[in-house]
């Protein structure tokens, strides 16, 4: 099953680490976890804190131990297709979490949501359109869902993961509507 995935992090620096993770399955089931930093995780950027609103003291007091969050992720997400809007950043934090918890860094892998959405839309449209019309239809549907995207993400893991699932659903609906229009115009 497809899973939409997002992290919030201590900063965007090289030594940054994950502080919150959430995932949303294609069927809408979701989980979110605040992550208590591992002892060796010391990087902290107050500008990042101002964006996501999560204080390090909150994470230390209310966050789940990083190894428990990693174990939950491996248990729940293994064997599923994981997608993120920014997989290079999210994979960095995923790998940091997994390695620190003793898992191989590529135990779970992320792919780019927008690429999957484009492939999904293309597959839904099938072979009913001429190749150039097909390409233009995919581009138009993707542009429409990008226009509907908020200019500034929530910068919290669960709303951002839910938004990615929403983009996927909107793209599928756009493709289905286009096909229905084509079929009804032929009748």
PEGI-V68612 format. One record per helix or strand of 2 or more residues. SS is the DSSP state (H for helix, E for strand). FROM is the first residue (numbers start at 0). TO is the last residue. If there is no record, write none. Layout:
BEGIN
ss->SS from->FROM to->TO
ss->SS from->FROM to->TO
END
This chain:
BEGIN
ss->E from->1 to->8
ss->E from->17 to->24
ss->E from->29 to->35
ss->H from->45 to->51
ss->H from->55 to->61
ss->E from->63 to->64
ss->H from->65 to->76
ss->E from->80 to->83
ss->H from->86 to->99
ss->E from->109 to->111
ss->H from->112 to->124
ss->H from->130 to->147
ss->H from->156 to->185
END
